[in-house]
Amino acid sequence: MASNTKDLKRRIRSIKNTLQVTKALELISSVKMRKAVENTTKSRAFSNEIWRLISFLYPADSSVSNKLPALFRAPAKGKGELLLLIASDKGLAGSYNSNILRYARSYARENKEVEFDIITVGKRAKKIKQLASNVNILSSFTYSGEEYDFFQSSPITKQIISYFESGKYRKVSLVFTDFVNTLRQTVKHQQILPITKETSGQEEKTQEVEQAVTSNDQLLQQYIFEPNKYALLHTLGLLAVRAQIYQAMLEASASEHAARMVAMKNATENGNQLVTDLTFAFNQLRQGAITQEIAEISAGRIALSGQ
């Protein structure tokens, strides 16, 4: 009996120590999530303005598509697909990493005839190599700090554009977790190259872009572009790709912190419930032991009185 109560006390003490960690992680993730969501919201205005300019400069006549910069045209001989897979460096985030890896594995298996080259962001994203046989990891990037900045997307953007302009890939896509709200984050597959009016993600921005088109567009029509508007499209295309990658990294960061906050909150609640149940079991054992001792003392007294 004594060993059982000692074991229960040890378990209760151990769980309470763990609860201190989960509660701290929940609070830290809550603060980081709010900051990440704020950064995500702020960056959308910049991205929308780029798309507004591209929408204005993009030629309506498809016959001049051969004049468009390389980023706006699919390579004639490109067959493979390049994916930028964004996960996290750390765990303890519920199903955040498993959802992104499950989607990437499913997408690769559904397109077995396609050779996928992958650039990973986050240590956990490297596990995709173990889950799908037709993928090849070209390079990997990890977090350099607690939050992303615009310059961190620069080396990734340069590498992706270099690979695309080589003509090997028919398209380049992002696979990341899109932040919807604190309780909901969804895996998103978004094409970023080549840039077209049908590019995934731009269609979702269409309404926002149209709402952003104001009387300022009338001023744009008065500009003379030197050397020409296609050169400006090339520059805007580079910015658009970089902005989309940066935005995806911010969305993934906000989703990670939200998922970790919810996971730690659930762990804390379950731990508190477990402590309650173990405490109840401990009290029952202790009460039973006390009752047994009282019964033995009473029985002994009765026996002595009878003599």
C-alpha positions in Angstrom: 0.0 0.0 0.0 2.8 2.4 0.9 4.6 1.8 -2.4 1.4 2.5 -4.3 0.9 5.9 -2.6 4.6 6.7 -3.1 4.3 5.9 -6.8 1.2 8.1 -7.1 2.9 11.0 -5.3 5.9 10.7 -7.6 3.7 10.7 -10.7 1.7 13.7 -9.5 4.9 15.6 -8.8 6.3 14.7 -12.2 3.2 15.8 -14.1 3.0 19.1 -12.2 6.6 19.8 -13.2 5.7 19.0 -16.8 2.6 21.3 -16.6 4.9 24.2 -15.7 6.7 23.7 -19.0 3.6 23.3 -21.1 2.0 26.4 -19.5 5.2 28.4 -20.2 5.3 27.2 -23.8 1.7 28.1 -24.2 2.2 31.7 -23.0 5.4 32.1 -25.1 3.7 30.8 -28.3 0.8 33.1 -27.7 3.0 36.2 -27.6 5.0 35.0 -30.7 1.8 34.2 -32.6 0.4 37.7 -32.1 3.6 39.2 -33.4 3.7 36.8 -36.3 0.1 37.6 -37.2 0.8 41.3 -37.1 3.8 40.9 -39.4 1.7 38.7 -41.8 -1.0 41.3 -42.0 1.4 44.2 -42.6 3.2 42.4 -45.5 0.0 41.8 -47.4 -0.3 45.5 -48.4 3.1 45.4 -50.0 2.3 42.1 -51.9 -1.1 43.5 -53.1 0.5 46.7 -54.4 3.0 44.6 -56.5 0.1 42.5 -58.0 -1.8 45.7 -58.7 1.1 47.0 -60.8 1.6 43.7 -62.5 -2.1 43.5 -63.3 -1.9 46.9 -64.9 1.2 46.2 -66.9 0.4 42.7 -68.0 -0.6 42.7 -71.7 -4.1 41.8 -72.6 -3.1 40.6 -76.0 -1.8 37.0 -75.8 0.1 37.4 -79.1 2.8 39.4 -77.4 3.5 36.7 -74.8 6.8 36.0 -76.4 7.9 39.5 -75.3 7.2 38.8 -71.7 10.2 38.3 -69.3 11.3 34.7 -68.6 9.5 34.6 -65.2 6.2 35.0 -67.1 6.7 32.2 -69.6 6.8 28.5 -69.0 9.9 26.8 -70.3 9.4 24.8 -73.5 11.3 21.8 -72.4 10.6 21.9 -68.6 9.2 18.7 -67.2 9.9 18.5 -63.5 8.4 20.5 -60.7 10.3 22.4 -58.0 8.6 22.7 -54.6 9.5 24.9 -51.8 8.3 23.0 -48.7 8.0 25.0 -45.5 7.8 23.3 -42.1 9.3 24.1 -38.7 12.6 23.6 -36.9 10.9 22.5 -33.7 8.2 20.0 -32.6 5.6 20.2 -29.9 3.2 21.9 -32.4 0.5 19.3 -32.6 -0.2 18.1 -36.2 1.4 21.1 -37.8 4.4 19.3 -39.3 2.6 16.0 -40.0 -0.1 17.8 -42.0 2.4 19.5 -44.3 4.4 16.3 -44.8 1.3 14.2 -45.4 0.1 16.6 -48.1 3.5 16.6 -49.8 3.7 12.9 -49.7 0.2 12.5 -51.1 0.9 15.0 -53.9 4.2 13.3 -54.9 2.5 9.8 -54.9 -0.4 11.1 -57.1 2.1 12.4 -59.6 4.6 9.5 -59.8 5.5 10.3 -63.4 6.8 13.8 -62.3 10.3 14.2 -60.8 10.1 16.5 -57.9 13.0 18.6 -56.6 12.4 20.1 -53.3 13.9 23.1 -51.4 13.1 22.7 -47.7 12.7 25.4 -45.0 12.8 24.0 -41.5 14.5 20.9 -40.2 11.2 18.9 -40.0 10.6 19.4 -43.8 13.6 17.1 -44.6 11.5 14.1 -43.5 9.7 14.2 -46.9 12.7 12.3 -48.4 11.7 9.3 -46.2 8.1 9.5 -47.2 8.2 9.7 -51.0 10.6 8.0 -53.4 10.3 10.4 -56.3 11.6 13.5 -54.5 15.0 14.9 -54.4 16.1 17.6 -51.9 18.2 20.2 -53.6 19.0 22.4 -50.5 17.7 23.1 -47.0 17.3 26.2 -45.0 16.7 26.6 -41.3 15.4 29.4 -39.1 18.1 31.9 -38.4 16.1 33.5 -35.6 12.7 33.6 -33.8 11.0 35.4 -36.7 11.5 36.0 -40.4 12.5 39.2 -42.1 12.4 40.1 -45.7 16.1 39.5 -46.3 15.9 35.9 -45.2 13.8 35.1 -48.3 16.5 36.6 -50.6 18.8 33.5 -50.9 15.8 31.2 -51.4 14.4 33.5 -54.1 17.7 33.7 -56.0 18.1 30.0 -56.0 14.5 29.3 -57.1 14.7 31.9 -60.0 18.1 30.5 -61.1 16.6 27.0 -61.2 13.5 28.1 -63.1 15.4 30.2 -65.7 17.6 27.1 -66.4 14.5 25.6 -68.1 14.5 22.4 -66.2 11.1 23.0 -64.4 7.7 23.6 -65.9 6.6 25.3 -62.7 7.6 26.2 -59.2 5.2 25.9 -56.3 5.0 26.7 -52.6 3.7 24.2 -50.1 3.1 25.8 -46.7 0.5 26.2 -43.9 -1.8 29.1 -44.4 -2.9 30.9 -41.2 -6.7 31.3 -41.1 -7.2 31.9 -37.4 -5.9 30.6 -34.1 -7.8 27.3 -34.3 -7.6 26.8 -38.0 -4.5 26.5 -40.3 -4.7 24.8 -43.7 -2.1 23.4 -46.0 -1.8 25.5 -49.1 -0.3 24.6 -52.5 0.5 27.8 -54.5 2.2 28.1 -57.9 4.6 31.1 -58.1 6.3 30.5 -61.4 5.7 31.1 -64.2 3.7 34.2 -63.3 0.4 34.3 -65.2 -3.1 35.7 -64.7 -4.1 32.2 -63.7 -1.2 31.8 -61.2 -2.5 30.1 -58.0 -2.8 32.7 -55.3 -3.2 35.6 -57.7 -6.8 34.6 -58.3 -7.4 34.8 -54.6 -5.9 38.3 -54.6 -7.9 39.4 -57.6 -10.7 40.9 -55.6 -8.3 42.7 -53.2 -6.3 44.0 -56.1 -9.4 45.3 -57.9 -10.5 47.0 -54.7 -7.0 48.6 -54.5 -7.3 50.0 -58.0 -8.2 53.6 -57.5 -7.8 56.9 -59.3 -4.0 56.4 -59.0 -4.2 54.0 -61.9 -5.2 56.9 -64.2 -1.8 58.5 -63.2 0.0 55.3 -64.2 -1.4 55.5 -67.7 0.3 58.8 -68.2 3.8 57.4 -67.5 6.3 56.6 -70.2 8.3 53.5 -69.3 12.0 53.4 -70.2 13.3 51.2 -71.7 9.9 49.6 -71.8 7.2 48.2 -69.5 8.5 44.6 -70.0 11.7 45.5 -68.2 9.6 46.9 -65.4 7.6 43.7 -65.4 10.8 41.7 -65.0 11.7 43.8 -61.9 8.2 43.5 -60.5 8.2 39.7 -61.2 11.3 39.3 -59.1 9.7 41.3 -56.3 6.5 39.3 -56.6 8.2 36.0 -56.3 10.2 37.2 -53.3 7.1 38.7 -51.7 5.2 35.4 -52.1 8.0 33.4 -50.6 8.3 35.8 -47.7 4.5 35.9 -47.2 4.4 32.1 -47.2 7.1 32.0 -44.5 5.2 34.5 -42.4 2.0 32.5 -42.7 3.8 29.3 -41.8 5.4 31.0 -38.8 2.0 32.3 -37.5 0.5 28.9 -38.1 3.3 27.1 -36.2 3.0 29.3 -33.2 -0.8 29.0 -33.2 -0.6 25.2 -33.5 2.0 25.0 -30.7 -0.1 27.3 -28.4 -3.2 25.2 -28.9 -1.2 21.9 -28.5 0.3 23.2 -25.2 -3.0 24.4 -24.0 -4.6 21.0 -24.6 -1.6 19.3 -22.9 -2.0 21.6 -19.9 -5.7 20.9 -19.6 -5.2 17.1 -20.0 -2.4 17.2 -17.5 -4.5 19.1 -14.9 -7.2 16.5 -15.4 -4.7 13.7 -15.0 -3.4 15.3 -11.7 -7.0 15.5 -10.5 -7.7 11.8 -11.2 -4.4 10.7 -9.7 -5.0 12.9 -6.6 -8.4 11.3 -6.2 -6.9 7.8 -6.5 -4.2 8.7 -4.0 -6.8 10.0 -1.5 -8.8 6.8 -1.9 -5.7 4.7 -1.2 -4.8 6.8 1.8 -8.3 6.7 3.2 -8.4 3.0 2.7 -5.1 2.6 4.5 -6.3 4.8 7.4 -9.6 2.9 7.7 -7.7 -0.4 7.7 -5.4 0.8 10.5 -8.4 2.0 12.6 -10.1 -1.3 12.1 -6.9 -3.2 13.2 -6.5 -1.0 16.3 -10.2 -1.5 17.2 -9.9 -5.2 16.7 -6.8 -5.3 18.9 -8.5 -3.3 21.7 -11.5 -5.6 21.6 -9.2 -8.6 21.8 -7.4 -7.2 24.8 -10.6 -6.3 26.5 -11.8 -9.9 26.2 -8.8 -11.2 28.0 
